[in-house]
Amino acid sequence: MDDYVSFDIAKKLKKKGFNKYSDRSYTKIGLFNDTETYKSTNEFYCYAPTIYQVLKWLREKKEVDLVIEPIFCYDKKTHREYGVRVFAPPLNKPVQCGYFNKWEKASIAGIKYVLDKLI
């Protein structure tokens, strides 16, 4: 999987304590494939983690689970949506964060919700 989170999410993650190595990083001029080249310069802002890395970090370090569920729309046989629910200790019950046409969009929405409202 090589779907990287956006620069805005990467900055929020860094502020929240995410420090897992990624093979890519965000710099002043964009996303780079070689983190080591830019890590020691002023151009390095933060790692560019994949969605999977963030979901794993949320589970293991913050005890937050995001559940992305496929929801089939029977009126269109080929159309599928994904719902995302957040399970976290501060919540009394899971929170539904919406429905999206792609798994990645649902994951990103859940990650944003957690970063903005829970941790």
C-alpha positions in Angstrom: 0.0 0.0 0.0 1.5 3.3 -0.9 -1.3 5.9 -0.2 0.4 8.7 1.7 -1.5 11.1 4.0 -1.6 14.7 3.0 0.9 17.3 4.3 -1.7 18.8 6.6 -2.4 15.5 8.2 1.4 14.7 8.4 2.0 18.0 10.3 -0.9 17.2 12.8 0.5 13.7 13.3 4.0 15.1 14.1 2.4 17.5 16.7 0.6 14.5 18.2 3.7 12.5 18.6 3.8 10.4 15.5 7.5 9.7 14.8 7.5 6.5 12.7 10.0 6.4 9.9 8.6 6.6 6.4 10.5 6.2 3.1 9.0 9.6 2.0 9.0 13.0 3.6 7.4 16.4 3.1 9.8 19.3 2.4 9.4 22.9 1.4 9.0 21.8 -2.3 6.8 18.8 -1.9 6.8 15.1 -1.3 10.1 13.3 -1.7 11.0 9.6 -2.1 14.2 9.8 -0.2 13.8 10.9 3.4 17.4 10.5 4.3 18.5 13.1 1.7 16.3 15.8 3.2 16.1 14.9 6.8 19.2 16.8 7.9 18.4 20.0 6.0 16.1 22.9 6.8 13.9 21.7 4.0 12.7 18.6 6.0 9.3 19.2 7.6 8.0 15.7 8.5 7.6 12.1 7.4 4.9 11.3 4.9 3.4 8.1 6.4 1.0 5.9 4.6 -2.6 5.5 5.7 -1.7 2.0 7.0 1.1 3.3 9.1 -1.2 5.9 10.7 -4.0 3.4 11.4 -1.5 1.0 13.0 0.0 3.8 15.1 -3.5 4.9 16.2 -4.3 1.3 17.3 -1.1 0.6 19.0 -0.1 3.9 20.6 -3.5 5.7 21.1 -5.9 2.7 21.5 -8.1 4.1 18.8 -9.6 1.8 16.2 -11.0 2.9 12.9 -13.4 0.4 11.3 -14.0 1.0 7.5 -16.9 -1.1 6.4 -18.2 -1.6 2.9 -21.8 -0.7 2.4 -23.4 -2.1 -0.8 -25.9 0.1 -2.5 -28.4 -2.3 -4.0 -29.9 0.2 -6.4 -26.6 0.2 -8.3 -25.0 -3.2 -8.5 -21.5 -2.0 -9.0 -21.6 1.0 -6.6 -20.2 0.5 -3.1 -19.7 3.0 -0.3 -17.5 2.8 2.8 -18.6 3.9 6.2 -16.1 4.7 8.9 -16.6 4.3 12.6 -14.2 5.3 15.4 -13.8 3.3 18.5 -11.8 5.0 21.3 -11.6 5.0 25.1 -12.9 8.5 25.6 -16.1 7.7 23.6 -19.0 5.9 25.2 -20.0 4.4 21.9 -18.5 4.3 18.4 -18.8 7.5 16.3 -19.9 7.3 12.7 -17.8 9.6 10.5 -19.7 9.5 7.3 -19.9 7.5 4.0 -17.4 7.7 1.2 -17.0 6.2 -2.3 -13.4 5.0 -1.6 -11.8 3.1 1.2 -8.9 5.7 1.3 -11.3 8.6 1.7 -13.1 6.9 4.5 -9.8 6.2 6.2 -8.6 9.8 5.9 -11.9 11.1 7.2 -11.5 8.9 10.3 -7.9 9.9 10.8 -8.9 13.6 10.6 -11.7 13.1 13.1 -9.4 11.4 15.6 -6.6 14.1 15.2 -9.0 17.0 15.5 -11.4 15.7 18.2 -9.8 12.9 20.3 -6.1 13.2 20.7 
